[in-house]
Amino acid sequence: MDRDALARFMRFEHRTFRWNDGEDHSRYQAVESTDAGLRWYRWSHHPELEDGGMKDEALQSYDDYGAAGPLRALPEASANALREHVSRLLSRSE
């Protein structure tokens, strides 16, 4: 058992940020913090199996995020919340 991972989970350190275009509520884009960095992806609840689920997954290290910014465009409010969240995560790990 990975006790450190369990402790992080219990402290709710990681978050997921989701957004969509406002027209198709069955699809969205997301970024979530993980121990390894930021996981970016698109998600669809499309009823046809081949069109549903996770697509375009990419992992961005926290160092790359700090140097180059977000891997993908996201709404300003989400970008601000993500920046604050990553800052808190990194300050806890120092």
Sequence and secondary structure as in RCSB ss.txt:
>XXXX:A:sequence
MDRDALARFMRFEHRTFRWNDGEDHSRYQAVESTDAGLRWYRWSHHPELEDGGMKDEALQSYDDYGAAGPLRALP
EASANALREHVSRLLSRSE
>XXXX:A:secstr
  HHHHHHHHTT   EEEE  SS TTEEEEEEE SSSEEEEEEE  SSGGG EEEEEEEE HHHHHHH  SS   
HHHHHHHHHHHHHHHHHH 
